[in-house]
Amino acid sequence: MPPHLARSRPIVTAPMVFALLEALTQPGLQVEEVFKRVRKEVVSVTGNRQIQGESSSLTGDFVFNETDTLAQVCADAPRSSEGVFWTSIRNSNDAADFEAYLEHFPDGLYSSLAKSKL
């Protein structure tokens, strides 16, 4: 192989790939922190023979594996199901519908309305 050409090897053996995959499993890291961790790990593993560079045009924050967003979606899900349930019964004339609502959502947003329908 000519000395001016880089030796090629499968990408799965590249230290950068392993470091990146590890960093991406950590929740809530901003993109800059991911790059710093990858760079630090690659330098360590390769004994300073390889240093990962980066170039960015980002103008705002970006977070990998953001847990707050997922937590908020999960927190909103019960309210969403409550709203769907209420919408399906709010014009009902059957007391059993409102009893069922109160059974599932005793402290729900519409509990006082449901009680007034009984």
Residue pairs with C-beta under 8 A, 6 or more apart in sequence:
1 7
11 17
15 41
15 42
15 45
15 46
15 50
16 38
16 42
16 50
16 52
18 41
19 37
19 38
19 41
19 42
19 45
20 34
20 38
22 37
22 41
23 29
23 33
23 34
23 37
23 38
23 41
23 64
24 34
24 64
24 65
25 65
26 37
26 64
26 65
27 65
27 66
27 67
28 63
28 64
28 65
28 66
28 67
28 68
29 37
29 63
29 64
29 65
30 61
30 62
30 63
30 64
31 56
31 58
31 62
31 63
31 64
32 56
34 64
35 52
35 54
38 52
39 51
39 52
39 54
42 50
42 51
42 52
43 50
43 51
79 109
82 104
82 105
82 108
82 109
82 110
83 109
85 101
85 104
85 105
86 101
86 108
86 109
86 110
86 114
89 97
89 98
89 100
89 101
90 110
90 113
92 98
92 117
95 117
95 118
98 114
98 115
98 117
98 118
99 118
101 108
101 110
101 111
101 114
102 108
102 111
102 114
102 115
105 111
108 114
